[in-house]
């Protein structure tokens, strides 16, 4: 998971959505201004991605 998140940061994404179960396995990463959002299920992920800004 660390390699994937590092790739997301390098590509310049502002938000990265990961499974809640993977949140505890993350090591200390230099995320810059990228926000990590952990979701428990698909419904929660959809609500985060498609919420009105």
Secondary structure, DSSP 8 states (H G I E B T S, - for coil): -HHHHHHHHHHT-SEEEEEHHHHTT------TT-EEEEESSHHHHHHHHT---
